[in-house]
Amino acid sequence: MGTTAGVGRRGRRPGPADPFGGADARAGDAVVRVSGGFSAGVIRHHGDGATSRGYPDVRLLEHAAGLEDAGEAALDEITSPAFVLRDHGRVVAAAGYRAWPRRTAHLSVLTAPEARGRGLARVTGSAAVAHALSTGLLPQWRARPAASRCVAAALGFEELGSQLSFEVAAAIA
């Protein structure tokens, strides 16, 4: 059982400058240099479904982050392009979203443990939010961990509610 903060945007544009240059993933994979020696890129999926299974570099990031963090981020469920930051060719942060009903973009953001605390989630998250808005979707961010809530707030999201989830155990006969 757990609770989730519901975080939503109220018509504000993404916070930090977009190092992806308003990246339009439909134009192809983009790579630009950003401060700190990182390179930013947009990866279009190359698999049977539009999930991180089509993004081998993102799968390596999920593995490095561990099951709990990767499960929380749910990058394996994104249907958007993956917005990534690389350090020496290795993906250290990624974001994207899964298109939900009613024109909703459910965001997913993950940063490698050794790269946290440097604003990388804000950078990739901002790119995913900008992309969702450009396609007419309303971004939403389910923020449980405190760090995730901080990133969501930095991008202009506000807590709008909470979600309670539980699993009913099977009856024992």
HELIX and SHEET records of a PDB file:
HELIX    1   1 ALA A   25  ALA A   27  5                                   3    
HELIX    2   2 SER A   35  GLY A   37  5                                   3    
HELIX    3   3 SER A   52  GLY A   54  5                                   3    
HELIX    4   4 PRO A   56  ALA A   65  1                                  10    
HELIX    5   5 LEU A   67  ALA A   73  1                                   7    
HELIX    6   6 LEU A   75  GLU A   77  5                                   3    
HELIX    7   7 PRO A  113  ALA A  115  5                                   3    
HELIX    8   8 LEU A  120  SER A  134  1                                  15    
HELIX    9   9 ALA A  146  ALA A  154  1                                   9    
SHEET    1   A 8 VAL A  31  ARG A  33  0                                        
SHEET    2   A 8 SER A  39  ILE A  43 -1                                        
SHEET    3   A 8 ALA A  82  ASP A  87 -1                                        
SHEET    4   A 8 ARG A  90  TRP A 100 -1                                        
SHEET    5   A 8 THR A 104  THR A 111 -1                                        
SHEET    6   A 8 LEU A 138  ALA A 143  1                                        
SHEET    7   A 8 GLY A   2  ARG A   9 -1                                        
SHEET    8   A 8 PHE A 157  SER A 165 -1                                        
END                                                                             
